[in-house]
Amino acid sequence: MRRSRFTAYAASLLLAAGIALTGATAAQASQEAAATGYVALGDSYSSGVGAGSYISSSGDCKRSTKAFPYLWAAANSPSSFDFTACSGAQTSDVTANQLGPLNAGTGLVSISIGGNDAGFADVMTTCVLSNDSTCLSRINTAKAYVDSTLPGRLDSVYSAIRAKAPSARVVVLGYPRFYKLGQDCLGLSETKRSAINDASDYMNAAIAKRAANHGFTFGDVRSTFTGHEICSGSSWLHSVNWANIGESYHPTEAGQSGGYLPVLRNLA
C-alpha cells in the first residue's frame, strides 16, 4: 500500500514537472513566434551600394531592391521589414539613426559595420593613388585602429541592439576578400592586393570576436565570394569605377544575391 502511494505520488510529481516544462517550452515558443520582424542595419554593404535599383526615398543611403536584406525579406515575408542600412554609415550612425524599428517583436537583425570606422575608403584611395610603401603604411594604421578602438565601438552597437531587441537572432555579416591573387591583373600591384586581402581578414577576425562575445552569429562571406574576387574574371565586386566612384569596391548585384544572401539565408 505504501509503495502504491509512493508510486502515485512520484507519478504526480513527474506529471506536474512535465506540465511545467511543457508550459515553459510553450511560452518560449510563443515568444519566439511573436518575434518575427526583420530589421536590416549597417553600412553600404548592407544597403546595396553597387547593386543599382536604389529606392528613391532612401536618398543618399542608397538602399537597393537588389541588396541582400531586401531579397531575403521578399523571399521570406517576415511580419515586418525595416531597412535602415545606409551608405557611409559608421558605428555611431547605427546607434544614432538606425535602431528605431527594433523592439521586442524583432526576430531577426542583420548588420555589416566597422569598415568605415577603420577608414576603408581612405585605405582604398591611398592604395590606388600611392606606391606600395604608402599603401602598406595606411593599412597598418587601419589595423592599429581595429586593435585599439573598433572593438569598443562594436560593443556599443551590439549592446544597443540587444537592449532594444532582446529576442532577436542577430547575424553580423563580414566583408569579402577583394582580390584573387596570382593573376595577371591591371591596376594594383600584387603586394597591394595581398595586403588589402590580409586587412579584410584582420577586420573580419575582430568583428567575429566581438559578435561572439555578445552571443551573435558571424556570417563569413569570404567563402561565397571565392572565385568571384576582383581579377578573377568573374568578379562580384566593382573595381575602381571612375564613372561612379562611390560604387568602387562594393558588391555588384550578383555579389549581393550570390555572395551575401546565401550566408544570411543559412544563418537566419
N, C-alpha and C positions, 0 to 999 in steps of 0.2 A: 504493500500500500504506500509506504513511504517512498519507495522507488518510483511508483507511478506518479505521486505528487511531485517529486523532484523532476521527473521527466517532463511532466506537463509544465512545470514552472520554467525549466530550461527552454522548452519549446516556445513558451510565451515570450521569453526574453529575446530569443533568436528572431521571432516574428516581429517583435517591436523594433529590434535593431534593423531588420530588413526593411521595415516600413520607413524608419528614419533615414536609412541610406537611400532608399528609393526616392523619398521626398527631397533629400538634398540633391540627388542626381537630377531629379526633375526640375528643381528650382534652378540649378546650374544650367541645365539645357535650355530652360525658358529664358534665362538671362542672355545666354549666348545667341539664342534665336532672335531675341529682341534687338541685339546689336548687329545690325546688318547693313548699315550705311557705309559708304566708302568715301574717304577724303584723300585726295592726291595733293601732296605738298612738295615743295622743293624748288630746284633751280631750272635752268634751261633744258637740262637733260630729261626732266620730268614734264616740262611744259611742252616740249616738242619742237624747239627751235631747230631748224634744218629739215623738218619733215614737210613743211608747207601746209596749206589748208588751215591757216590761222583763223581763229574765231575773232571776228571783228570787235566784239565787245571787250575782248581781253587786252586790247591796246598794245602797249609796249611789252607786256608779259608774254605775248606771242604763244598763247595756248593753242595747240593744234588738234584737230579732229583725227589726226594720224598718230598722235602721241600714245604711248602705251597705256596711260591711265584711261584715256577716252576709249580706246579699243577694248580694254578689259571690262569697263562699265557697260559698253554696248553688248558685249557677249554674255555678261553675267547678270544684268538687270538688278543691281543692288537696290535696296529700298530707297536710298537717296545717293546722289553722287555730287560731290563738291570738288571742283577742280581749281585749286588756288595756287598751284605752282607758277613760278614767274621767272622769266629770263633775267639773269643777272643777280638773282637772289643770293644773299649770304645768310648765315645762321640768324643774325639779328633781324633780318627781314622776315624770316619764317615766324619767329616769335611775335614780332610786331604786327604782321599783316595777314598771316595765312591760317592761323589756328581757330578763327571764329566759328567755323562749322563743326568743330569737334565737340562731341558730347557723349553721354552715356550710351546712346544708341549707335555710336560709330563702331562697326565691327572690323573694319579694315582701314589701315592707313599705309600709304606708300610715300617714301621720301628719298630724294637724292639731294645731298647738300654737303658743302665743305670745299668744293673745288674753287669757288670764287673767293672764299675766305683766304685760301692759300695762294691766291694770285694767279689762277690758271691762265687768264687772258694775257697777263703781262709776261708770264713764262713763255707762252707760245709766241708772242710778238718778239720777245728778246731772241728766242731761238731761231726764228725765221730771218730776222734782220741782222743778227750779230754772228761772230765767229764761234767756234766750238767752245773755247775757254769761257767766253762771256755767258754763253748758254748754260754751261755746266755750273758756273758760279750762281746764276739766277735760280737754277733748280735746287742747288744746295741751300740757298736762302729759303726757298719754299719748304724744303724738308725740315729745316730748323723750326719753321713756324708750325708745321704739322706736329712736331715733337713738343713744342713749348706751349702753344696757345690753342690750337684747334681742339684738343680733347675737352677742354673746359667749355668751349663754345658748343660742341656737340652735346655734351652733358646737359647744358641749359635747354637746348631744343628738345632733346629726348625726354627730359624730366617734365617739361611743359606739355608735351604730347600725352604722356601717361597720366598726368594730373587731370587733363581735360577729357581724355578718352580711356577710362580705366579698364574697359572690357575689350579694347581693340587689339587685333593682331597687327603688329607694326612690322612692315617689311622695308628695310633700309637698302636701297639699291646703290651699288658701287659704280665705278667708271671702267670703261674698256681700256685695253692697251691700244695705242693709237697706230702703231706701225708694225708691219710684217718685216722682219729683219732678214738680211742676207739676200735681198733682191736688188736688181738694178732699178733705181727709182730716182726720178728727177726731184730736186728740191733739197731737203735737209740731208746732211751727212749721216752716215751710219752711226757715228759717235753720238750725234744729237738724238737720232731716233731711238737708240738704245737707252740713252739717259732719260728720255721722256717716258718710255715704257717703264723703266725702273721707278720713276717718280709716281706713275699711276699705281704700280704695285704697292709702293710705300703708302700712298694715300688710302688705298683700299684696306691695307692691313690696319691702319689707325682707325678707320671708320668701323670696320668689322669688330674690333676690340671694344670700342665704346658701345656699339649696338648690343653686343653680347652682355656687357655689364648691366644693361638696362632690361635684359630679357627680350630684346628684339631680334628679329631674324635678318641676317645679312643676305642680300641677293647678289651673288657674284656673276657679273655679265661677261667676264673675260672669256669663258669657255664658249658662250654662244656667238661671240664676235670673232672667235678664232677662225682664220681663213678669210675674214672679211675686213681686215685692217687696211689702212692706207698702204699702198704699194702691193696689195695682194692681187690686184687685177679684178677683184670683185668687192670693192670697198663699200661698207655700210656706214662710213664716216666721210664727211666732207673734208677735203684738204683745204688749203687756203682758197677762199672764194673771193676774188677781188671785186666781183660784181655785187656781192652781198657779204661783206666781211664778217658780219655777226653770225653767219651760219658756219663759218670756218670751224673745223674740228668738232662738229656736232653730228649726231646720228642722222642719217637720211631716213626717209620713210621706211625703207627696208630694215634699217638699224633699229627703229622703234618696234616694228612688228616682228622682226626675226631675232633681234638681239635682246631687247628689254622685255617685251610682252611674255615670251615663254618662261622667263625667270619669275616674273610676278605670278603668272598662272600656276606654276608649280609650287609656289610658297604661300599663296593667299588662302 
